[in-house]
Amino acid sequence: MPQSKKFILQENDIPTQWYNVVADMPVKPAPMLNPQTGKPMVAEDLYPLFAEELARQEMNSTDAWIEIPEEVREMYKIWRPTPLVRARGLEKALGTPAHIYFKNESVSPVGSHKLNSAIAQAYYCKKQGVTNITTETGAGQWGAALSLAAKHFGLELAVYMVKVSYHQKPYRRSIMQTYGAQVIASPSMSTKAGRKILTERPNYQGSLGTAISEAVELAMSTPNCKYTLGSVLNHVSLHQTVIGLEAEKQMEMAGEYPDTVIACFGGGSNFSGIAFPFLRHKFDGSRQTTFIAAEPESCPKLTRGAFRYDFGDEAGYTPLIPMLTLGHDFSPSNIHAGGLRYHGAGSIVSKLKADGYIDAVDIPQLETFKAASLFAATEGIIPAPESSHAIAATIRRALEAKEAGREEVILFNLSGHGLIDMASYDRYFAGDLANYSVTDDEIKANTSNLQEI
């Protein structure tokens, strides 16, 4: 395993502001719509569901830079800045002329990038006097992060965890419980949305859309309670931009600039975090970086979804979001990358994809585990199944560079480690995993009745 080189920043290099990409977009996303009135949402419409400052951040389309509260920044110092690493071991194994770098977000206390937004959301809820919060989680990375943040700020947390992941990843459930959160397998009998789904499909193993419905319903029916979420919406992407802002400084230290930026894609949190700060240089024409979102072949909203107004949840409790979607009724296959099993993309990424600023690829499950195993053997880090999609896309790109005989600088986001996901690796090595795909007819059936943008 060749010695890979790390680029380390100091505490005073942690960004003091988040970057709001919407302010610089040449064409801004269409507004979210109130499903009852059909009219564009304003921040005040979101106050019953979210902390007010988060609602204002969600709707902010004019301020490119938003101050990070000092208390949030102080907590970031526990693990930030995170390292940027030149993956020389992987380069050698591939025999590629490409220079491969990764931003290592797996070093956070909970093992993923999700803490960047969890701390911010818990802070704003506490500052407003909220006592209880709810959320959903797929693989459990977001639930674990919010559980720690809630404990720090003295908030009570209920987490609806997608049922298939609740059973596939019991230790991540245990992490949440260790931090004091209540964890419920979704769909459950504790909400009207859950009961309806279980009545219609008694053996349904859940989806992020279902879990969001349950978490939203509980928040709306509980006094002094707010809903929080780990992806999709604009304010979550905003908080994650600390990743790319740090990476910019670190690439300067390395004396290079990325030709290609890659991250896995579920709802968009870690892709946004690494990509958005670099995108502003593409907007002004000073750079022509390629941006690639790597999603599962079994849940291909960016590569094959329809650009429609759709609900962010299965029961239809959320605003209508302009998104690339497979339809809120879409039932994803039970792949082990539970954090990527979401039917739609956030409005920002959807608009950037539609306007040609970013690209996307869909990756079969077995290819991701093959890539993860190579990365672990060459770089010593066992990646989460979600992050393995970014690694697989990086390997594809590096081999293309090798075949073309071109030098290329590739940066990808290692959004989390896989030390709580070893059961999925066991199944991979035993030959028990399979690839899953979705048909055009399934996508059409789930999106044909949705309103066009």
C-alpha positions as CSV (number, residue, x, y, z in Angstrom):
1,M,0.0,0.0,0.0
2,P,1.9,3.1,-1.2
3,Q,2.1,6.0,1.2
4,S,-0.8,8.3,0.4
5,K,-0.3,12.0,1.0
6,K,-2.6,14.0,3.4
7,F,-3.2,17.7,3.2
8,I,-4.2,19.1,6.6
9,L,-5.7,22.5,7.4
10,Q,-5.7,24.2,10.8
11,E,-8.7,25.1,13.0
12,N,-8.7,28.7,11.8
13,D,-9.1,27.4,8.2
14,I,-12.6,26.1,9.0
15,P,-15.0,28.2,6.9
16,T,-16.8,31.1,8.7
17,Q,-19.6,31.1,6.2
18,W,-21.6,28.6,4.3
19,Y,-21.9,29.0,0.5
20,N,-25.4,29.4,-0.9
21,V,-25.1,28.3,-4.6
22,V,-28.7,29.4,-5.5
23,A,-27.6,33.1,-5.3
24,D,-25.1,32.5,-8.1
25,M,-27.0,30.1,-10.3
26,P,-27.6,31.6,-13.8
27,V,-31.2,30.2,-13.8
28,K,-32.6,29.6,-10.3
29,P,-34.8,26.6,-9.5
30,A,-38.5,26.8,-9.8
31,P,-40.2,27.5,-6.4
32,M,-41.7,24.8,-4.2
33,L,-45.5,24.9,-4.3
34,N,-48.1,24.7,-1.6
35,P,-50.0,21.5,-2.5
36,Q,-53.3,22.9,-1.2
37,T,-53.2,26.3,-3.1
38,G,-50.7,25.6,-5.9
39,K,-49.0,28.9,-5.1
40,P,-45.2,29.3,-4.4
41,M,-44.1,28.7,-0.9
42,V,-42.6,31.5,1.3
43,A,-40.5,31.0,4.4
44,E,-43.4,31.7,6.7
45,D,-45.3,28.7,5.2
46,L,-42.5,26.4,6.5
47,Y,-42.4,27.8,10.1
48,P,-44.9,25.2,11.4
49,L,-42.5,22.4,10.3
50,F,-39.0,23.8,10.5
51,A,-37.1,26.1,12.8
52,E,-37.7,29.6,11.5
53,E,-34.0,30.3,10.7
54,L,-33.8,27.1,8.7
55,A,-36.9,28.1,6.8
56,R,-35.4,31.4,5.9
57,Q,-32.2,29.7,4.8
58,E,-34.3,27.4,2.6
59,M,-35.9,30.3,0.8
60,N,-32.8,32.5,0.5
61,S,-31.9,33.0,-3.1
62,T,-29.9,36.2,-2.9
63,D,-27.2,35.9,-0.3
64,A,-24.2,33.9,-1.6
65,W,-22.6,33.7,1.9
66,I,-24.4,32.9,5.2
67,E,-22.6,33.2,8.5
68,I,-21.9,30.1,10.5
69,P,-22.9,30.6,14.1
70,E,-19.8,30.6,16.4
71,E,-21.3,27.8,18.6
72,V,-21.7,25.6,15.5
73,R,-18.2,26.4,14.3
74,E,-16.8,25.6,17.7
75,M,-18.4,22.1,17.5
76,Y,-17.1,21.7,14.0
77,K,-13.6,22.0,15.5
78,I,-14.1,18.6,17.2
79,W,-13.3,17.0,13.9
80,R,-12.9,19.6,11.2
81,P,-11.1,20.5,9.0
82,T,-11.2,17.0,7.6
83,P,-8.2,15.6,5.6
84,L,-7.8,15.7,1.9
85,V,-5.8,12.6,0.8
86,R,-3.9,11.9,-2.5
87,A,-4.9,8.2,-3.1
88,R,-1.6,7.0,-4.4
89,G,-2.3,3.4,-3.6
90,L,-5.5,3.4,-5.7
91,E,-3.7,5.2,-8.5
92,K,-1.0,2.6,-8.6
93,A,-3.4,-0.3,-8.5
94,L,-5.3,1.1,-11.5
95,G,-2.1,2.1,-13.4
96,T,-3.7,5.4,-14.2
97,P,-2.1,8.7,-15.0
98,A,-4.9,10.4,-13.2
99,H,-4.3,12.0,-9.8
100,I,-7.0,10.9,-7.4
101,Y,-7.8,12.9,-4.2
102,F,-10.5,12.2,-1.7
103,K,-12.0,14.4,1.1
104,N,-12.3,12.1,4.1
105,E,-15.5,12.9,5.9
106,S,-15.5,9.5,7.6
107,V,-13.3,11.0,10.5
108,S,-16.3,12.7,12.2
109,P,-17.4,11.2,15.5
110,V,-20.3,9.5,13.8
111,G,-18.3,8.4,10.8
112,S,-19.9,10.5,8.1
113,H,-20.5,14.0,6.7
114,K,-24.0,14.2,8.1
115,L,-22.9,15.9,11.3
116,N,-22.2,19.1,9.4
117,S,-25.9,19.8,9.1
118,A,-27.1,17.9,12.2
119,I,-25.3,20.3,14.5
120,A,-26.6,23.4,12.6
121,Q,-30.2,22.2,12.6
122,A,-30.2,21.2,16.3
123,Y,-28.6,24.5,17.1
124,Y,-31.3,26.6,15.4
125,C,-34.0,24.4,17.0
126,K,-32.6,24.9,20.4
127,K,-32.1,28.6,19.9
128,Q,-35.8,28.9,19.0
129,G,-36.8,27.1,22.2
130,V,-37.9,23.9,20.5
131,T,-37.8,20.9,22.9
132,N,-38.5,17.9,20.5
133,I,-37.4,17.1,17.0
134,T,-38.2,14.3,14.6
135,T,-36.4,12.9,11.5
136,E,-36.1,10.0,9.2
137,T,-33.0,7.9,8.3
138,G,-32.1,5.3,5.7
139,A,-28.8,3.7,6.5
140,G,-28.7,5.4,9.8
141,Q,-25.8,7.9,9.1
142,W,-28.1,10.9,9.4
143,G,-30.0,9.4,12.4
144,A,-26.7,8.8,14.2
145,A,-25.5,12.4,13.5
146,L,-28.7,14.0,14.6
147,S,-28.8,11.8,17.7
148,L,-25.5,13.2,18.8
149,A,-26.4,16.8,18.0
150,A,-29.7,16.5,19.8
151,K,-28.0,15.1,22.9
152,H,-25.5,18.1,22.9
153,F,-28.3,20.6,22.7
154,G,-30.7,18.8,25.1
155,L,-33.4,18.0,22.6
156,E,-35.6,14.9,22.6
157,L,-35.3,13.0,19.2
158,A,-37.5,10.4,17.5
159,V,-36.0,8.8,14.5
160,Y,-38.0,6.8,11.9
161,M,-35.5,4.4,10.4
162,V,-36.4,2.6,7.1
163,K,-37.4,-0.9,8.2
164,V,-35.0,-2.8,5.9
165,S,-32.1,-0.8,7.2
166,Y,-33.4,-1.1,10.8
167,H,-32.8,-4.9,10.4
168,Q,-29.8,-4.7,8.0
169,K,-27.8,-2.3,10.2
170,P,-28.7,-3.0,13.9
171,Y,-25.5,-1.4,15.2
172,R,-26.3,2.0,13.7
173,R,-29.7,1.8,15.5
174,S,-27.7,1.0,18.6
175,I,-25.6,4.1,18.1
176,M,-28.7,6.3,17.9
177,Q,-30.0,4.7,21.1
178,T,-26.7,5.2,22.8
179,Y,-27.0,8.9,22.2
180,G,-30.5,8.9,23.7
181,A,-32.7,8.9,20.6
182,Q,-35.9,6.8,20.2
183,V,-35.7,4.7,17.0
184,I,-38.8,3.4,15.3
185,A,-38.8,1.0,12.3
186,S,-40.7,2.6,9.4
187,P,-43.4,2.0,8.3
188,S,-44.8,1.8,11.9
189,M,-48.2,1.7,13.5
190,S,-47.5,4.9,15.4
191,T,-48.7,7.3,12.7
192,K,-51.6,7.5,10.3
193,A,-49.3,7.3,7.3
194,G,-47.5,4.2,8.6
195,R,-50.8,2.4,9.4
196,K,-52.2,3.2,6.0
197,I,-49.1,1.8,4.3
198,L,-49.0,-1.3,6.4
199,T,-52.7,-2.0,5.9
200,E,-52.2,-1.8,2.1
201,R,-48.7,-3.6,2.1
202,P,-48.3,-5.6,5.3
203,N,-44.8,-6.8,4.4
204,Y,-43.5,-3.5,3.0
205,Q,-39.8,-2.9,4.1
206,G,-40.1,0.9,3.9
207,S,-38.5,3.7,2.0
208,L,-37.1,7.2,2.9
209,G,-40.3,8.6,1.5
210,T,-42.4,6.6,4.0
211,A,-40.1,7.5,6.9
212,I,-40.3,11.2,6.0
213,S,-44.1,11.0,6.1
214,E,-44.1,9.5,9.6
215,A,-41.5,12.0,10.9
216,V,-43.4,15.0,9.5
217,E,-46.7,13.7,10.9
218,L,-45.3,13.3,14.4
219,A,-43.7,16.7,14.3
220,M,-46.9,18.4,13.2
221,S,-48.9,16.7,15.9
222,T,-46.5,17.2,18.8
223,P,-46.3,20.4,20.8
224,N,-43.0,22.4,20.5
225,C,-41.6,19.9,18.0
226,K,-39.9,20.5,14.7
227,Y,-39.0,18.3,11.8
228,T,-35.4,18.0,10.6
229,L,-33.9,16.2,7.6
230,G,-30.5,15.1,6.4
231,S,-30.7,15.7,2.6
232,V,-32.7,17.0,-0.4
233,L,-33.6,20.5,0.8
234,N,-31.6,23.7,0.2
235,H,-30.6,24.5,3.8
236,V,-29.1,21.0,4.2
237,S,-27.0,21.4,1.1
238,L,-25.9,24.9,2.4
239,H,-24.6,23.5,5.7
240,Q,-22.6,20.8,3.8
241,T,-20.6,23.3,1.8
242,V,-17.9,23.4,4.5
243,I,-16.7,20.2,2.7
244,G,-16.0,21.8,-0.6
245,L,-14.8,25.1,0.8
246,E,-12.1,23.3,2.8
247,A,-11.3,21.1,-0.2
248,E,-10.6,24.2,-2.3
249,K,-7.9,25.4,0.1
250,Q,-6.5,21.9,0.3
251,M,-6.3,21.5,-3.5
252,E,-4.3,24.8,-3.5
253,M,-1.9,23.2,-1.0
254,A,-1.6,20.3,-3.4
255,G,-0.8,22.6,-6.2
256,E,-3.7,21.2,-8.3
257,Y,-7.3,21.9,-9.3
258,P,-9.9,19.2,-9.9
259,D,-10.9,18.5,-13.5
260,T,-13.6,16.2,-12.2
261,V,-15.5,16.2,-8.9
262,I,-17.5,13.1,-7.9
263,A,-19.8,12.1,-5.0
264,C,-22.5,9.6,-4.4
265,F,-26.1,10.7,-4.7
266,G,-29.2,9.9,-2.7
267,G,-30.9,13.2,-2.0
268,G,-27.9,15.4,-2.6
269,S,-26.3,16.3,0.8
270,N,-22.7,15.2,0.3
271,F,-22.7,15.8,-3.5
272,S,-23.8,19.4,-2.8
273,G,-21.2,19.7,-0.1
274,I,-18.2,18.9,-2.2
275,A,-19.5,20.2,-5.6
276,F,-21.3,23.5,-4.9
277,P,-18.2,25.6,-3.9
278,F,-16.4,24.5,-7.0
279,L,-19.4,25.1,-9.2
280,R,-19.3,28.8,-8.7
281,H,-16.1,28.9,-10.8
282,K,-17.9,27.1,-13.6
283,F,-20.7,29.6,-13.5
284,D,-18.3,32.5,-14.0
285,G,-16.4,30.6,-16.8
286,S,-13.1,30.5,-15.0
287,R,-13.1,26.7,-14.8
288,Q,-14.7,23.9,-16.8
289,T,-14.8,21.2,-14.1
290,T,-16.9,18.1,-14.7
291,F,-19.3,17.2,-11.9
292,I,-20.5,13.6,-11.6
293,A,-23.2,12.4,-9.2
294,A,-23.1,8.6,-8.7
295,E,-26.4,7.0,-7.9
296,P,-27.6,3.4,-7.6
297,E,-28.7,1.6,-10.7
298,S,-31.8,0.5,-8.7
299,C,-32.8,4.1,-7.9
300,P,-31.8,6.2,-11.0
301,K,-33.6,9.5,-10.5
302,L,-30.9,11.7,-12.0
303,T,-30.1,9.5,-15.0
304,R,-33.7,8.3,-15.8
305,G,-36.1,10.2,-13.7
306,A,-38.7,12.7,-14.9
307,F,-38.4,16.5,-14.1
308,R,-41.7,17.1,-12.3
309,Y,-43.3,18.7,-9.2
310,D,-43.4,15.9,-6.7
311,F,-43.8,15.3,-3.0
312,G,-40.7,14.7,-0.9
313,D,-42.5,11.9,1.0
314,E,-44.9,9.0,0.2
315,A,-48.0,10.3,2.0
316,G,-47.9,13.7,0.4
317,Y,-47.4,15.8,3.5
318,T,-44.5,17.9,2.1
319,P,-44.5,20.9,-0.3
320,L,-44.4,20.0,-4.0
321,I,-40.7,20.2,-5.0
322,P,-39.4,20.7,-8.5
323,M,-37.3,17.6,-8.9
324,L,-35.9,14.8,-11.0
325,T,-38.0,12.0,-9.6
326,L,-39.0,8.4,-9.9
327,G,-42.3,9.2,-8.3
328,H,-43.1,9.4,-4.5
329,D,-44.8,6.0,-4.8
330,F,-41.7,4.4,-6.1
331,S,-40.5,1.4,-4.0
332,P,-36.7,1.1,-4.2
333,S,-35.0,-2.3,-4.1
334,N,-33.5,-3.3,-0.8
335,I,-29.8,-2.5,-1.7
336,H,-27.4,-2.1,1.2
337,A,-26.7,1.6,0.3
338,G,-29.8,2.5,2.3
339,G,-28.9,6.2,2.3
340,L,-29.3,6.3,-1.5
341,R,-32.7,4.7,-1.7
342,Y,-34.7,7.9,-2.2
343,H,-37.1,8.6,-5.1
344,G,-36.1,12.2,-5.9
345,A,-33.3,14.8,-6.1
346,G,-33.3,18.2,-4.5
347,S,-34.5,21.2,-6.5
348,I,-31.0,22.7,-6.9
349,V,-29.3,19.6,-8.2
350,S,-32.3,18.8,-10.4
351,K,-32.1,22.2,-12.0
352,L,-28.3,22.0,-12.4
353,K,-28.6,18.6,-14.1
354,A,-31.4,19.9,-16.4
355,D,-29.3,22.9,-17.4
356,G,-26.2,20.8,-18.1
357,Y,-23.9,21.9,-15.3
358,I,-23.6,18.5,-13.7
359,D,-23.6,14.9,-15.0
360,A,-24.8,11.6,-13.4
361,V,-24.1,7.9,-13.6
362,D,-25.9,4.9,-12.1
363,I,-23.8,2.1,-10.7
364,P,-24.8,-1.6,-10.1
365,Q,-24.6,-2.8,-6.5
366,L,-21.9,-5.4,-7.2
367,E,-19.6,-2.9,-8.9
368,T,-19.8,-0.7,-5.9
369,F,-18.7,-3.5,-3.6
370,K,-15.9,-4.5,-5.9
371,A,-14.7,-0.8,-6.0
372,A,-15.0,-0.6,-2.2
373,S,-12.9,-3.7,-1.7
374,L,-10.1,-2.4,-3.9
375,F,-10.2,1.0,-2.1
376,A,-10.0,-0.7,1.3
377,A,-7.0,-2.9,0.1
378,T,-5.1,0.1,-1.4
379,E,-6.0,3.0,1.0
380,G,-6.8,1.1,4.2
381,I,-10.3,2.6,4.7
382,I,-13.4,0.5,4.5
383,P,-16.0,2.8,2.9
384,A,-19.8,2.9,3.5
385,P,-21.8,1.3,0.7
386,E,-23.1,4.8,-0.2
387,S,-19.6,6.2,-0.6
388,S,-18.6,3.2,-2.6
389,H,-20.7,4.5,-5.5
390,A,-18.4,7.6,-5.7
391,I,-15.4,5.3,-5.6
392,A,-16.8,3.2,-8.4
393,A,-17.4,6.3,-10.5
394,T,-13.9,7.5,-9.7
395,I,-12.4,4.2,-10.9
396,R,-14.4,4.4,-14.1
397,R,-13.1,7.9,-14.7
398,A,-9.5,7.0,-13.9
399,L,-9.5,4.0,-16.2
400,E,-11.0,6.2,-19.0
401,A,-8.0,8.6,-18.4
402,K,-5.7,5.6,-18.6
403,E,-7.2,4.4,-21.9
404,A,-7.1,7.9,-23.4
405,G,-3.5,8.5,-22.1
406,R,-4.6,11.8,-20.4
407,E,-3.7,13.3,-17.1
408,E,-6.6,14.2,-15.0
409,V,-7.2,15.5,-11.5
410,I,-10.1,13.7,-9.8
411,L,-11.6,14.7,-6.5
412,F,-14.2,12.6,-4.7
413,N,-16.0,12.8,-1.4
414,L,-15.6,9.8,0.9
415,S,-18.8,10.6,2.8
416,G,-18.6,7.9,5.4
417,H,-16.8,4.7,6.6
418,G,-18.4,1.3,6.5
419,L,-17.3,-0.2,9.8
420,I,-21.0,-0.6,10.8
421,D,-21.8,-2.1,7.4
422,M,-19.7,-5.3,7.6
423,A,-22.7,-7.5,7.3
424,S,-23.2,-6.2,3.8
425,Y,-19.5,-7.0,3.0
426,D,-20.0,-10.5,4.4
427,R,-22.9,-11.0,2.0
428,Y,-20.9,-9.6,-0.9
429,F,-17.9,-12.0,-0.3
430,A,-20.4,-14.9,0.1
431,G,-21.9,-14.1,-3.3
432,D,-25.3,-13.3,-1.7
433,L,-25.8,-9.8,-3.2
434,A,-27.3,-9.1,-6.6
435,N,-27.8,-6.1,-8.9
436,Y,-31.2,-4.5,-9.3
437,S,-32.6,-2.4,-12.0
438,V,-35.9,-0.6,-12.7
439,T,-37.9,-0.7,-15.9
440,D,-39.0,2.3,-18.0
441,D,-42.6,1.2,-17.5
442,E,-42.2,1.4,-13.7
443,I,-40.8,4.9,-13.9
444,K,-43.5,6.0,-16.3
445,A,-46.3,4.6,-14.2
446,N,-45.0,6.5,-11.1
447,T,-44.4,9.8,-12.8
448,S,-47.0,10.2,-15.6
449,N,-49.6,11.9,-13.4
450,L,-47.1,14.4,-11.9
451,Q,-47.2,18.1,-12.8
452,E,-44.5,19.2,-15.2
453,I,-42.1,22.0,-14.3
